[in-house]
Amino acid sequence: MTVARYGMTARNFNRSFTAACRRAGVRVIPVHATRKTCATLLVALDVHPRVAMQVLRHSQISVTMEIYSEVSSEATHRALRRLGKRLDGK
């Protein structure tokens, strides 16, 4: 599936993403990094790998499992929970 299929080229999508980051006042990162962040958060939330596969639109479970094989430590879980609470304003 390409972005161009839906009326926008990948290059224009990247430009739009960069502009949105700047408007939001956040650091500009590669679009693909957002997928890795999503996968990491799904791991931290103990989402089943098959569900993550659907969310991430992977065609093979092996791709998802490579990401899920990065086991998070309890310290990482605690840090992510604290971050989540901070982002929720608690």
VOPAGU-2260 file (C-alpha; in pm, 1 decimal, decimal comma):
REM VOPAGU-2260
SITE   aa  ch    i         X         Y         Z
SITE  MET   A    0       0,0       0,0       0,0
SITE  THR   A    1     144,7     333,0     -98,7
SITE  VAL   A    2      40,2     677,6       9,1
SITE  ALA   A    3      20,9     777,4    -357,6
SITE  ARG   A    4    -268,5     534,0    -396,3
SITE  TYR   A    5    -473,6     771,3    -183,0
SITE  GLY   A    6    -383,0    1087,1    -371,0
SITE  MET   A    7     -64,2    1194,9    -192,7
SITE  THR   A    8     290,6    1101,7    -277,5
SITE  ALA   A    9     521,6     977,4      -5,0
SITE  ARG   A   10     734,5    1289,1     -46,1
SITE  ASN   A   11     436,1    1519,8       6,6
SITE  PHE   A   12     321,8    1311,9     303,3
SITE  ASN   A   13     665,7    1352,1     461,3
SITE  ARG   A   14     652,8    1726,9     399,1
SITE  SER   A   15     307,3    1745,8     558,4
SITE  PHE   A   16     426,1    1542,4     855,7
SITE  THR   A   17     728,7    1769,7     902,2
SITE  ALA   A   18     507,3    2078,0     884,2
SITE  ALA   A   19     266,6    1929,1    1139,5
SITE  CYS   A   20     555,5    1857,2    1377,6
SITE  ARG   A   21     675,2    2214,5    1348,2
SITE  ARG   A   22     324,6    2356,2    1403,8
SITE  ALA   A   23     289,7    2135,5    1711,7
SITE  GLY   A   24     626,7    2252,1    1841,3
SITE  VAL   A   25     767,8    1901,3    1864,0
SITE  ARG   A   26    1094,6    1763,7    1736,6
SITE  VAL   A   27    1079,5    1652,1    1374,9
SITE  ILE   A   28    1142,3    1279,3    1345,6
SITE  PRO   A   29    1117,4    1039,4    1052,6
SITE  VAL   A   30     763,3     912,9     993,6
SITE  HIS   A   31     882,6     554,7    1034,0
SITE  ALA   A   32     998,9     635,0    1386,4
SITE  THR   A   33     634,9     690,8    1481,5
SITE  ARG   A   34     564,9     327,6    1388,2
SITE  LYS   A   35     846,6     209,2    1613,6
SITE  THR   A   36     712,6     428,4    1894,1
SITE  CYS   A   37     365,6     283,1    1845,6
SITE  ALA   A   38     504,6     -70,8    1855,0
SITE  THR   A   39     704,8       5,0    2169,0
SITE  LEU   A   40     399,5     147,2    2344,3
SITE  LEU   A   41     190,8    -155,0    2244,4
SITE  VAL   A   42     456,6    -380,9    2398,1
SITE  ALA   A   43     453,9    -173,7    2716,6
SITE  LEU   A   44      74,5    -204,5    2732,4
SITE  ASP   A   45      96,6    -584,4    2693,8
SITE  VAL   A   46    -112,7    -578,9    2377,7
SITE  HIS   A   47    -127,2    -921,7    2215,3
SITE  PRO   A   48     117,7    -947,2    1922,3
SITE  ARG   A   49    -161,2   -1042,4    1677,0
SITE  VAL   A   50    -348,6    -723,9    1766,6
SITE  ALA   A   51     -29,3    -522,3    1730,2
SITE  MET   A   52      24,1    -685,1    1390,8
SITE  GLN   A   53    -313,1    -547,5    1279,0
SITE  VAL   A   54    -252,4    -202,6    1427,3
SITE  LEU   A   55      89,2    -179,0    1262,0
SITE  ARG   A   56     -45,6    -326,2     935,9
SITE  HIS   A   57     225,9    -590,9     919,4
SITE  SER   A   58     155,4    -864,9     666,9
SITE  GLN   A   59     351,8   -1125,9     862,5
SITE  ILE   A   60     356,6   -1198,9    1233,2
SITE  SER   A   61     732,6   -1253,4    1213,4
SITE  VAL   A   62     784,0    -881,7    1146,3
SITE  THR   A   63     580,2    -792,0    1453,6
SITE  MET   A   64     751,2   -1055,1    1665,9
SITE  GLU   A   65    1093,0    -911,0    1584,1
SITE  ILE   A   66     977,3    -591,1    1751,7
SITE  TYR   A   67     810,3    -779,3    2036,0
SITE  SER   A   68    1123,4    -982,0    2102,3
SITE  GLU   A   69    1270,2    -669,5    2261,0
SITE  VAL   A   70    1163,7    -748,8    2615,6
SITE  SER   A   71    1115,1    -442,9    2832,9
SITE  SER   A   72    1246,9    -437,0    3185,0
SITE  GLU   A   73    1029,6    -352,7    3484,5
SITE  ALA   A   74    1216,0     -21,5    3514,0
SITE  THR   A   75    1111,1      59,7    3158,4
SITE  HIS   A   76     750,1     -27,0    3242,1
SITE  ARG   A   77     759,5     199,9    3547,7
SITE  ALA   A   78     907,6     483,6    3343,8
SITE  LEU   A   79     642,7     445,7    3074,9
SITE  ARG   A   80     364,2     444,6    3334,1
SITE  ARG   A   81     504,7     763,0    3487,8
SITE  LEU   A   82     530,9     921,1    3143,7
SITE  GLY   A   83     173,2     821,3    3064,3
SITE  LYS   A   84      46,9     977,9    3385,9
SITE  ARG   A   85     241,2    1295,7    3315,6
SITE  LEU   A   86     101,0    1315,5    2962,1
SITE  ASP   A   87    -249,4    1267,9    3105,3
SITE  GLY   A   88    -187,2    1562,3    3338,3
SITE  LYS   A   89    -199,5    1356,6    3657,6
